Amino acid sequence: MKIQEIRAKAKALGINSFGKTKVELVREIQRQEGNFDCYHTATDHCDQPECCFRSSCLEKGRETEQTKKNG
């Protein structure tokens, strides 16, 4: 999801996006929607199937884990 889409989603939820990073904003949206604020922390598994950021989060988590292993 692009940052413009994330900002629009935040605005719809009444969240001020000014000065926040993408990760900070996504985590705030996650909390507002009743999910854990865990964006980019999972590596192989996510138990939040209703989270709209789930697929991009898991992809980024895998990339981060690979970087740690290869780094």
C-alpha positions in Angstrom: 0.0 0.0 0.0 1.4 3.4 -1.0 1.8 6.2 1.6 -1.0 8.3 0.0 -3.4 5.4 0.5 -2.2 4.9 4.1 -2.7 8.6 4.8 -6.2 8.5 3.3 -7.0 5.5 5.5 -5.6 7.3 8.6 -7.7 10.4 7.8 -10.8 8.3 7.5 -10.1 6.9 10.9 -9.5 10.3 12.4 -5.7 9.9 12.7 -3.4 12.8 12.1 -0.6 11.6 9.8 1.5 14.7 9.9 5.2 14.1 10.8 4.7 10.3 11.1 6.7 7.6 9.3 4.9 5.0 7.3 5.6 2.4 10.0 4.4 4.7 12.8 1.2 5.5 10.8 0.5 1.9 9.9 0.9 0.8 13.5 -1.5 3.5 14.7 -4.0 2.4 12.1 -3.6 -1.2 13.3 -4.4 -0.1 16.9 -7.4 1.9 15.8 -8.7 -1.1 13.9 -8.3 -3.4 16.9 -5.2 -5.3 15.7 -1.8 -5.6 17.3 0.5 -2.7 16.3 3.1 -5.1 14.9 3.8 -3.9 11.3 7.1 -5.1 10.0 7.9 -7.3 13.1 6.6 -10.7 11.8 8.9 -12.9 9.8 7.0 -16.1 9.0 3.6 -16.0 10.7 0.8 -13.5 11.4 -2.2 -14.3 13.5 -4.0 -11.1 12.5 -5.9 -12.2 9.4 -8.2 -9.2 9.4 -5.3 -6.7 9.2 -5.3 -4.9 5.8 -1.5 -4.6 6.0 -0.9 -8.3 6.6 0.6 -9.3 3.2 2.9 -6.3 2.8 4.0 -6.7 6.4 5.0 -10.3 6.0 6.8 -9.6 2.8 8.9 -6.9 4.5 9.4 -9.0 7.5 10.9 -11.8 5.3 13.2 -9.3 3.6 14.4 -8.0 6.9 15.1 -11.5 8.2 17.0 -12.4 5.0 19.1 -9.2 5.4 20.0 -10.2 9.0 21.0 -13.7 8.0 23.1 -12.5 5.0 24.4 -9.4 6.7 
